[in-house]
Amino acid sequence: MTVDPRMAIFSRSREKSEKPTQKLKDASMSDEDISEQSTLDTSSQKPQNFTGPGQRLIDITEQLTSLIKQETGFLLSRATKDAANLHGEKSRLMALYKTTLHHLQVNEHLLGPKESAIRGFIRKVTDSFRDALKEHTRVVIRMKSISEGIIRSIGEEVTKQNRPVVGYGANAAMVAPKSATTTSISLNQVI
């Protein structure tokens, strides 16, 4: 059996993510959230004997959902380097998702009637994907606001410590220093 090298990378990264995903469940999810997440598992409801672009969309969406959950777990466990290693695979899957979705939008007849089983299953998989994206967005925004707060407080402290000393002149008037020093700070916008 030959393994596609692109999928081998994905399966290796999936193996690495087991502990952070557990931390994700432990740290930020209530029991209701965990039970809701388990009900979103759509693998048992998959329509039988379906192939083509619809099945491709389902597979890509499931892989993206898994990857987003894995990245969220890495971010929650403060393993940002591991999360950054997933960006290449995520970009590749997002490009595949976009092209497959566009192909299905143009050729909508490939999915069958409006209320077909495959359309219902795609809706369930997409809802699961959206839920994973919402959780990921919440974590990223929280981390971003924390990082910005830290940078802001450091900048304020540096400014306070470098504030020029104002003294009194000969006529008892406040005298500002002749030169003020500026402080530069560099920001890394990658989480």
ROSE-4610 file (N, C-alpha, C; in Angstrom, 1 decimal, always signed):
// ROSE-4610
residu = [M/M/M/T/T/T/V/V/V/D/D/D/P/P/P/R/R/R/M/M/M/A/A/A/I/I/I/F/F/F/S/S/S/R/R/R/S/S/S/R/R/R/E/E/E/K/K/K/S/S/S/E/E/E/K/K/K/P/P/P/T/T/T/Q/Q/Q/K/K/K/L/L/L/K/K/K/D/D/D/A/A/A/S/S/S/M/M/M/S/S/S/D/D/D/E/E/E/D/D/D/I/I/I/S/S/S/E/E/E/Q/Q/Q/S/S/S/T/T/T/L/L/L/D/D/D/T/T/T/S/S/S/S/S/S/Q/Q/Q/K/K/K/P/P/P/Q/Q/Q/N/N/N/F/F/F/T/T/T/G/G/G/P/P/P/G/G/G/Q/Q/Q/R/R/R/L/L/L/I/I/I/D/D/D/I/I/I/T/T/T/E/E/E/Q/Q/Q/L/L/L/T/T/T/S/S/S/L/L/L/I/I/I/K/K/K/Q/Q/Q/E/E/E/T/T/T/G/G/G/F/F/F/L/L/L/L/L/L/S/S/S/R/R/R/A/A/A/T/T/T/K/K/K/D/D/D/A/A/A/A/A/A/N/N/N/L/L/L/H/H/H/G/G/G/E/E/E/K/K/K/S/S/S/R/R/R/L/L/L/M/M/M/A/A/A/L/L/L/Y/Y/Y/K/K/K/T/T/T/T/T/T/L/L/L/H/H/H/H/H/H/L/L/L/Q/Q/Q/V/V/V/N/N/N/E/E/E/H/H/H/L/L/L/L/L/L/G/G/G/P/P/P/K/K/K/E/E/E/S/S/S/A/A/A/I/I/I/R/R/R/G/G/G/F/F/F/I/I/I/R/R/R/K/K/K/V/V/V/T/T/T/D/D/D/S/S/S/F/F/F/R/R/R/D/D/D/A/A/A/L/L/L/K/K/K/E/E/E/H/H/H/T/T/T/R/R/R/V/V/V/V/V/V/I/I/I/R/R/R/M/M/M/K/K/K/S/S/S/I/I/I/S/S/S/E/E/E/G/G/G/I/I/I/I/I/I/R/R/R/S/S/S/I/I/I/G/G/G/E/E/E/E/E/E/V/V/V/T/T/T/K/K/K/Q/Q/Q/N/N/N/R/R/R/P/P/P/V/V/V/V/V/V/G/G/G/Y/Y/Y/G/G/G/A/A/A/N/N/N/A/A/A/A/A/A/M/M/M/V/V/V/A/A/A/P/P/P/K/K/K/S/S/S/A/A/A/T/T/T/T/T/T/T/T/T/S/S/S/I/I/I/S/S/S/L/L/L/N/N/N/Q/Q/Q/V/V/V/I/I/I]
num = [1/1/1/2/2/2/3/3/3/4/4/4/5/5/5/6/6/6/7/7/7/8/8/8/9/9/9/10/10/10/11/11/11/12/12/12/13/13/13/14/14/14/15/15/15/16/16/16/17/17/17/18/18/18/19/19/19/20/20/20/21/21/21/22/22/22/23/23/23/24/24/24/25/25/25/26/26/26/27/27/27/28/28/28/29/29/29/30/30/30/31/31/31/32/32/32/33/33/33/34/34/34/35/35/35/36/36/36/37/37/37/38/38/38/39/39/39/40/40/40/41/41/41/42/42/42/43/43/43/44/44/44/45/45/45/46/46/46/47/47/47/48/48/48/49/49/49/50/50/50/51/51/51/52/52/52/53/53/53/54/54/54/55/55/55/56/56/56/57/57/57/58/58/58/59/59/59/60/60/60/61/61/61/62/62/62/63/63/63/64/64/64/65/65/65/66/66/66/67/67/67/68/68/68/69/69/69/70/70/70/71/71/71/72/72/72/73/73/73/74/74/74/75/75/75/76/76/76/77/77/77/78/78/78/79/79/79/80/80/80/81/81/81/82/82/82/83/83/83/84/84/84/85/85/85/86/86/86/87/87/87/88/88/88/89/89/89/90/90/90/91/91/91/92/92/92/93/93/93/94/94/94/95/95/95/96/96/96/97/97/97/98/98/98/99/99/99/100/100/100/101/101/101/102/102/102/103/103/103/104/104/104/105/105/105/106/106/106/107/107/107/108/108/108/109/109/109/110/110/110/111/111/111/112/112/112/113/113/113/114/114/114/115/115/115/116/116/116/117/117/117/118/118/118/119/119/119/120/120/120/121/121/121/122/122/122/123/123/123/124/124/124/125/125/125/126/126/126/127/127/127/128/128/128/129/129/129/130/130/130/131/131/131/132/132/132/133/133/133/134/134/134/135/135/135/136/136/136/137/137/137/138/138/138/139/139/139/140/140/140/141/141/141/142/142/142/143/143/143/144/144/144/145/145/145/146/146/146/147/147/147/148/148/148/149/149/149/150/150/150/151/151/151/152/152/152/153/153/153/154/154/154/155/155/155/156/156/156/157/157/157/158/158/158/159/159/159/160/160/160/161/161/161/162/162/162/163/163/163/164/164/164/165/165/165/166/166/166/167/167/167/168/168/168/169/169/169/170/170/170/171/171/171/172/172/172/173/173/173/174/174/174/175/175/175/176/176/176/177/177/177/178/178/178/179/179/179/180/180/180/181/181/181/182/182/182/183/183/183/184/184/184/185/185/185/186/186/186/187/187/187/188/188/188/189/189/189/190/190/190/191/191/191]
x = [+0.8/+0.0/+0.9/+0.7/+1.4/+0.7/+1.4/+0.8/+1.2/+0.2/+0.4/+1.2/+2.4/+3.2/+2.5/+1.6/+0.8/+0.0/-0.6/-1.5/-0.7/+0.6/+1.4/+1.8/+2.0/+2.3/+1.0/-0.1/-1.4/-1.5/-1.3/-1.5/-0.5/+0.8/+1.8/+1.4/+0.9/+0.5/-0.8/-1.6/-2.8/-2.4/-1.3/-0.8/-0.3/+0.4/+1.0/+0.0/-1.2/-2.2/-3.1/-2.9/-3.8/-3.8/-2.6/-2.6/-3.1/-2.7/-3.3/-4.8/-5.4/-6.8/-7.5/-6.8/-7.4/-7.3/-6.2/-6.1/-7.2/-7.5/-8.6/-9.9/-10.2/-11.5/-11.4/-10.3/-10.2/-10.3/-9.5/-9.3/-10.5/-11.1/-12.0/-13.5/-13.7/-15.0/-15.7/-17.0/-17.8/-18.2/-18.8/-19.3/-20.3/-21.2/-22.2/-21.5/-20.4/-19.7/-19.1/-18.5/-17.9/-18.9/-20.1/-21.1/-21.7/-21.8/-22.3/-21.3/-20.0/-18.9/-19.0/-19.3/-19.3/-20.6/-21.6/-22.8/-22.6/-21.6/-21.3/-20.4/-20.0/-19.2/-20.1/-19.8/-20.7/-20.2/-19.2/-18.7/-19.7/-20.5/-21.4/-22.6/-22.9/-24.1/-23.7/-22.5/-22.1/-22.9/-23.3/-24.1/-23.2/-23.8/-23.0/-22.9/-21.8/-21.6/-21.7/-21.1/-21.1/-19.7/-19.5/-18.2/-18.3/-17.2/-17.2/-16.9/-17.2/-16.8/-17.5/-18.7/-19.4/-18.6/-18.2/-17.4/-16.0/-15.5/-14.2/-14.4/-15.5/-15.8/-15.9/-16.6/-16.8/-15.4/-14.6/-13.3/-12.4/-12.4/-11.6/-12.1/-13.4/-14.0/-13.7/-13.8/-13.4/-12.0/-11.1/-9.7/-9.4/-10.0/-9.9/-10.4/-11.5/-12.1/-11.1/-10.6/-9.6/-8.4/-7.9/-6.7/-6.9/-8.1/-8.4/-8.5/-9.2/-9.3/-7.9/-7.0/-5.6/-4.9/-5.0/-4.3/-4.9/-6.2/-6.7/-6.2/-6.0/-5.4/-4.0/-3.2/-1.8/-1.8/-2.7/-2.7/-3.1/-4.1/-4.5/-3.4/-2.5/-1.5/-0.2/-0.3/+0.8/+2.0/+1.6/+2.6/+2.5/+2.8/+2.6/+3.5/+4.7/+5.5/+4.9/+4.2/+3.5/+2.4/+1.7/+0.5/+1.0/+2.2/+2.7/+3.1/+3.5/+3.9/+2.7/+1.5/+0.3/-0.2/+0.4/+0.0/+0.1/+1.1/+1.2/+0.1/-0.1/-1.2/-2.5/-2.7/-4.0/-4.2/-3.2/-3.3/-3.6/-3.0/-3.3/-4.7/-5.2/-6.5/-7.5/-7.2/-8.2/-8.3/-7.2/-7.2/-8.0/-7.8/-8.6/-10.1/-10.4/-11.8/-12.4/-11.7/-12.2/-12.5/-11.6/-11.8/-12.9/-12.9/-14.0/-15.4/-15.4/-16.7/-17.2/-16.2/-16.6/-17.1/-16.4/-16.8/-18.2/-18.6/-19.9/-20.9/-20.6/-21.5/-21.9/-20.9/-21.1/-21.9/-21.6/-22.2/-23.1/-24.0/-24.9/-25.6/-25.9/-26.7/-26.0/-24.6/-23.9/-24.3/-24.9/-25.3/-26.7/-27.4/-28.7/-29.8/-31.0/-32.1/-31.8/-32.6/-32.3/-32.3/-33.1/-33.2/-32.5/-31.5/-30.8/-30.0/-29.7/-28.9/-27.5/-26.9/-25.6/-25.6/-26.6/-26.7/-26.9/-27.7/-27.9/-26.6/-25.9/-24.6/-23.6/-23.5/-22.6/-22.9/-24.2/-24.7/-24.1/-24.3/-23.8/-22.3/-21.6/-20.1/-19.7/-20.4/-20.1/-20.4/-21.5/-21.8/-20.8/-20.3/-19.2/-17.9/-17.6/-16.5/-16.7/-17.9/-18.1/-18.0/-18.4/-18.3/-16.8/-16.0/-14.5/-13.9/-14.3/-13.8/-14.2/-15.4/-15.9/-15.0/-14.7/-13.9/-12.5/-11.9/-10.6/-10.5/-11.5/-11.5/-11.6/-12.4/-12.5/-11.1/-10.4/-9.1/-8.1/-8.1/-7.1/-7.4/-8.6/-8.9/-8.5/-8.8/-8.4/-6.9/-6.1/-4.7/-4.1/-4.8/-4.4/-4.6/-5.7/-6.0/-5.0/-4.7/-3.7/-2.4/-1.9/-0.6/-0.6/-1.7/-1.7/-1.7/-2.4/-2.3/-1.0/-0.2/+1.1/+2.0/+1.9/+2.7/+2.4/+1.1/+0.7/+1.3/+1.2/+1.7/+3.2/+3.9/+5.4/+5.7/+5.0/+5.2/+5.0/+3.9/+3.6/+4.7/+5.1/+6.2/+7.5/+7.8/+9.1/+8.9/+7.8/+7.6/+7.7/+7.1/+7.1/+8.6/+9.4/+10.7/+11.6/+11.3/+12.1/+11.6/+10.6/+10.0/+11.1/+11.2/+12.3/+11.9/+13.0/+12.8/+12.5/+11.5/+11.1/+11.5/+12.3/+12.7/+12.3/+12.7/+12.4/+13.5/+13.3/+14.3/+14.6/+15.4/+15.8/+14.6/+13.5/+12.4/+11.3/+11.5/+10.6/+9.5/+9.8/+8.9/+9.4/+8.5/+8.8/+9.6/+10.7/+11.6/+11.6/+11.2/+11.2/+12.6/+13.0/+14.4/+14.5/+15.7/+15.9/+15.8/+16.0/+15.9/+15.1/+14.2/+13.4/+13.9/+14.0/+14.3/+13.1/+13.1/+11.9/+12.3/+11.3/+11.5/+10.8/+11.5/+10.8/+10.5/+9.4/+9.1/+8.7/+9.1/+8.8/+7.7/+6.8/+5.7/+5.8/+5.6/+5.5/+4.0/+3.4/+1.9/+1.5/+2.4/+2.1/+2.0/+0.8/+0.6/+1.2]
y = [-1.2/+0.0/+1.2/+2.1/+3.4/+4.5/+5.3/+6.4/+7.7/+8.5/+9.9/+10.7/+11.2/+12.0/+13.2/+13.8/+14.9/+14.4/+13.2/+12.7/+12.1/+11.7/+11.2/+12.3/+13.5/+14.6/+14.9/+14.8/+15.1/+14.0/+12.7/+11.7/+11.8/+12.2/+12.4/+13.5/+14.6/+15.8/+15.4/+14.5/+14.1/+13.3/+12.4/+11.7/+12.6/+13.6/+14.6/+15.3/+15.5/+16.4/+15.7/+14.5/+13.8/+14.5/+14.8/+15.4/+16.8/+17.7/+19.0/+19.0/+18.1/+18.1/+17.7/+16.8/+16.4/+17.6/+18.4/+19.6/+20.6/+20.6/+21.5/+21.1/+19.8/+19.4/+19.7/+19.5/+19.7/+21.2/+22.0/+23.4/+24.3/+24.2/+25.2/+24.7/+23.4/+22.9/+22.4/+22.7/+22.1/+20.7/+20.0/+18.6/+18.7/+19.7/+19.9/+20.0/+20.9/+21.1/+19.8/+19.0/+17.8/+16.8/+16.7/+15.8/+16.3/+17.6/+18.2/+17.9/+18.0/+17.7/+16.2/+15.3/+13.9/+13.6/+14.4/+14.2/+14.8/+15.6/+16.2/+15.2/+14.1/+13.1/+12.5/+12.8/+12.5/+11.2/+10.6/+9.4/+8.3/+8.1/+7.0/+7.2/+8.5/+8.8/+9.0/+8.7/+8.9/+8.1/+8.8/+8.0/+7.0/+5.9/+4.8/+5.0/+4.5/+4.4/+5.8/+6.8/+8.1/+8.5/+8.9/+9.3/+10.6/+11.1/+12.3/+13.6/+14.7/+16.0/+16.2/+15.6/+15.7/+15.0/+13.8/+13.0/+13.7/+14.3/+15.0/+16.2/+16.9/+18.0/+17.6/+16.4/+15.9/+15.5/+14.8/+14.4/+15.6/+16.6/+17.8/+18.6/+18.7/+19.4/+18.7/+17.4/+16.6/+16.8/+16.8/+17.0/+18.4/+19.4/+20.8/+20.9/+20.3/+20.4/+19.8/+18.6/+18.0/+18.9/+19.4/+20.3/+21.5/+22.2/+23.4/+23.0/+21.9/+21.5/+21.2/+20.6/+20.3/+21.6/+22.6/+23.8/+24.6/+24.5/+25.1/+24.5/+23.2/+22.5/+22.9/+23.1/+23.5/+25.0/+25.8/+27.2/+27.2/+26.4/+26.4/+25.8/+24.9/+24.4/+25.2/+26.3/+27.3/+26.7/+25.7/+25.1/+25.8/+27.1/+27.9/+27.5/+26.9/+26.4/+25.2/+24.3/+23.2/+23.7/+24.7/+25.3/+25.9/+26.5/+27.2/+26.1/+25.0/+23.9/+23.4/+23.7/+23.2/+24.2/+25.3/+26.3/+25.9/+25.2/+24.7/+23.7/+22.8/+21.8/+22.5/+23.4/+24.1/+24.9/+25.6/+26.4/+25.5/+24.3/+23.4/+22.9/+22.5/+22.0/+23.1/+24.3/+25.4/+25.7/+25.6/+25.8/+24.7/+23.4/+22.3/+22.5/+22.9/+23.2/+24.2/+25.3/+26.4/+25.9/+25.2/+24.7/+23.7/+22.8/+21.7/+22.4/+23.3/+24.0/+24.8/+25.4/+26.2/+25.2/+24.1/+23.1/+22.6/+22.4/+21.9/+23.0/+24.3/+25.4/+25.5/+25.4/+25.5/+24.2/+23.1/+21.8/+21.3/+22.0/+21.6/+20.3/+20.0/+18.8/+17.5/+17.6/+16.4/+15.9/+16.8/+16.4/+15.8/+15.8/+15.2/+16.2/+15.6/+16.5/+17.3/+18.4/+19.3/+18.7/+17.7/+17.0/+15.7/+15.5/+14.2/+14.0/+12.7/+12.3/+13.0/+13.0/+13.6/+15.1/+15.8/+17.2/+17.4/+16.6/+16.7/+16.3/+15.4/+15.0/+16.1/+16.7/+17.9/+19.0/+19.2/+20.3/+20.0/+18.7/+18.3/+18.5/+18.0/+18.2/+19.6/+20.5/+21.9/+22.6/+22.2/+22.7/+22.4/+21.1/+20.7/+21.6/+21.8/+22.7/+24.1/+24.6/+26.0/+26.1/+25.1/+25.1/+25.1/+24.3/+24.2/+25.6/+26.2/+27.6/+28.6/+28.5/+29.5/+29.3/+28.1/+27.8/+28.3/+28.1/+28.5/+30.0/+30.7/+32.1/+32.7/+32.1/+32.6/+32.5/+31.4/+31.2/+32.2/+32.4/+33.3/+34.7/+35.1/+36.5/+36.7/+35.7/+35.8/+35.9/+35.1/+35.1/+36.5/+37.0/+38.2/+39.4/+39.4/+40.5/+40.4/+39.2/+39.1/+39.6/+39.2/+39.6/+41.1/+41.7/+43.2/+43.9/+43.3/+43.9/+43.9/+42.8/+42.7/+43.7/+43.8/+44.8/+46.2/+46.5/+47.8/+48.2/+47.3/+47.6/+47.7/+46.9/+47.1/+48.5/+48.8/+50.2/+51.3/+51.2/+52.2/+52.3/+51.2/+51.1/+51.7/+51.4/+51.9/+53.4/+53.9/+55.3/+56.0/+55.4/+56.0/+56.1/+55.0/+55.0/+56.0/+56.2/+57.1/+58.5/+58.8/+60.2/+61.1/+62.2/+63.2/+63.8/+64.2/+64.8/+66.3/+66.8/+68.2/+68.9/+70.0/+70.7/+72.1/+72.9/+74.3/+75.1/+76.2/+77.1/+78.1/+79.1/+80.2/+81.1/+81.2/+82.0/+81.2/+80.0/+79.0/+78.5/+78.6/+78.0/+76.7/+75.8/+74.4/+74.5/+73.8/+73.8/+72.4/+72.3/+71.0/+70.7/+69.5/+69.2/+69.6/+69.8/+70.3/+69.2/+68.0/+66.9/+65.7/+65.2/+64.0/+62.8/+61.7/+60.4/+59.7/+59.1/+58.3/+56.8/+56.0/+54.6/+53.9/+52.9/+52.2/+50.8/+50.2/+48.8/+48.1/+46.9/+46.1/+45.1/+44.8/+43.9/+42.7/+41.5/+40.3/+40.0/+40.1/+39.9/+38.4/+37.5/+36.1/+35.5/+34.8/+34.1/+32.7]
z = [+0.0/+0.0/+0.0/-0.9/-1.0/-0.3/+0.3/+1.1/+0.4/+0.1/-0.4/+0.5/+0.2/+1.1/+1.8/+1.0/+1.6/+2.8/+2.6/+3.7/+4.8/+4.5/+5.6/+6.6/+6.0/+6.9/+7.8/+7.2/+8.0/+9.1/+8.7/+9.7/+10.9/+10.5/+11.6/+12.5/+11.9/+12.8/+13.6/+13.1/+13.8/+15.1/+14.9/+16.0/+17.1/+16.7/+17.7/+18.5/+17.9/+18.5/+19.6/+19.9/+20.8/+22.2/+22.7/+24.0/+24.1/+23.1/+23.1/+22.9/+22.1/+22.0/+23.3/+24.0/+25.4/+26.3/+26.2/+27.0/+26.6/+25.3/+24.8/+25.5/+25.5/+26.2/+27.6/+28.3/+29.7/+30.1/+29.3/+29.7/+29.4/+28.2/+27.9/+27.6/+27.7/+27.4/+28.6/+28.7/+29.8/+29.3/+30.3/+29.9/+28.8/+28.8/+27.7/+26.4/+26.3/+25.1/+24.6/+25.5/+25.1/+24.5/+25.2/+24.7/+23.4/+23.3/+22.0/+20.9/+21.2/+20.2/+19.8/+20.7/+20.3/+19.5/+19.6/+18.8/+17.4/+17.2/+15.9/+15.0/+15.6/+14.9/+13.8/+12.6/+11.4/+10.7/+11.1/+10.4/+10.3/+11.4/+11.4/+10.5/+10.1/+9.3/+7.8/+7.4/+6.1/+5.1/+4.0/+3.0/+2.3/+1.9/+1.3/-0.2/-0.7/-2.2/-2.9/-2.3/-2.9/-3.2/-4.5/-5.0/-5.7/-6.1/-6.9/-6.1/-6.6/-6.0/-4.6/-4.5/-3.2/-2.1/-2.4/-1.4/-1.2/-2.2/-2.1/-1.1/-1.3/-0.4/+1.1/+1.3/+2.6/+3.2/+2.4/+2.9/+3.3/+2.4/+2.6/+3.9/+4.0/+5.1/+6.4/+6.4/+7.6/+8.0/+7.0/+7.3/+7.8/+7.2/+7.7/+9.1/+9.4/+10.7/+11.7/+11.4/+12.3/+12.5/+11.4/+11.5/+12.3/+12.1/+12.9/+14.4/+14.7/+16.1/+16.7/+15.9/+16.3/+16.6/+15.7/+15.8/+17.1/+17.3/+18.5/+19.8/+19.7/+20.9/+21.1/+20.0/+20.2/+20.8/+20.3/+20.8/+22.3/+22.7/+24.1/+25.0/+24.4/+25.2/+25.1/+24.4/+24.2/+23.4/+22.5/+21.6/+20.2/+20.2/+19.0/+17.8/+18.1/+17.0/+16.3/+17.1/+16.5/+15.7/+16.2/+15.4/+14.1/+14.2/+13.0/+12.0/+12.4/+11.5/+10.6/+11.1/+10.4/+9.3/+9.2/+8.2/+6.8/+6.4/+5.1/+4.7/+5.5/+5.3/+5.3/+6.2/+6.2/+5.0/+4.5/+3.2/+2.0/+2.0/+0.9/+0.9/+2.1/+2.3/+2.0/+2.4/+2.1/+0.6/-0.1/-1.6/-2.2/-1.8/-2.3/-2.0/-0.8/-0.4/-1.3/-1.5/-2.3/-3.7/-4.4/-5.7/-5.8/-4.9/-4.9/-4.7/-3.7/-3.5/-4.7/-5.4/-6.6/-7.7/-7.8/-8.8/-8.5/-7.2/-6.9/-7.0/-6.8/-7.0/-8.5/-9.3/-10.8/-11.3/-10.8/-11.2/-10.0/-9.6/-8.4/-8.7/-9.9/-10.2/-9.8/-9.6/-9.2/-7.8/-7.0/-5.7/-5.6/-6.7/-6.8/-6.3/-5.9/-5.6/-4.3/-4.1/-3.0/-1.7/-1.4/-0.1/-0.1/-0.9/-0.9/+0.3/+0.6/+1.8/+1.8/+0.6/+0.5/+0.9/+0.4/+0.8/+2.3/+2.9/+4.3/+5.1/+4.6/+5.2/+5.1/+3.9/+3.7/+4.6/+4.8/+5.8/+7.2/+7.6/+9.0/+9.1/+8.1/+8.1/+8.1/+7.3/+7.3/+8.6/+9.3/+10.6/+11.6/+11.5/+12.4/+12.2/+10.9/+10.5/+11.0/+10.9/+11.4/+12.9/+13.6/+15.0/+15.4/+14.7/+15.0/+14.7/+13.6/+13.3/+14.3/+14.9/+15.9/+17.1/+17.6/+18.7/+18.5/+17.3/+16.9/+16.9/+16.3/+16.3/+17.7/+18.6/+20.0/+20.7/+20.5/+21.1/+20.5/+19.2/+18.6/+19.0/+19.1/+19.5/+21.0/+21.8/+23.2/+23.3/+22.6/+22.7/+22.1/+21.1/+20.5/+21.5/+22.2/+23.1/+24.3/+24.7/+25.8/+25.4/+24.2/+23.6/+23.5/+22.9/+22.8/+24.1/+25.1/+26.4/+27.1/+26.9/+27.4/+26.7/+25.4/+24.6/+25.0/+25.2/+25.6/+27.0/+27.9/+29.3/+29.3/+28.5/+28.4/+27.8/+26.7/+26.1/+27.1/+27.9/+28.9/+29.9/+30.4/+31.4/+30.9/+29.6/+29.0/+28.9/+28.5/+28.4/+29.7/+30.7/+32.1/+32.6/+32.3/+32.8/+32.0/+30.8/+30.0/+29.9/+30.7/+30.7/+31.2/+30.5/+30.9/+32.3/+33.0/+34.3/+34.0/+34.6/+34.4/+35.7/+35.6/+36.7/+36.7/+37.7/+37.8/+37.4/+36.7/+36.2/+37.2/+36.8/+37.7/+38.2/+37.4/+37.8/+38.3/+38.8/+39.4/+38.4/+37.1/+36.1/+35.7/+35.3/+34.9/+33.6/+33.5/+32.4/+31.8/+30.5/+29.8/+29.3/+29.3/+28.8/+27.3/+26.9/+25.5/+24.5/+24.9/+23.9/+24.6/+23.9/+24.4/+23.6/+24.3/+23.6/+23.2/+22.0/+21.6/+21.8/+22.1/+22.2/+21.1/+20.5/+19.4/+20.0/+19.5/+19.9/+18.6/+18.5/+17.3/+17.7/+16.8/+17.0/+16.1/+16.6/+15.8/+15.7/+14.6/+14.5/+14.3/+14.4/+14.2/+15.5/+15.7/+17.0/+16.9]
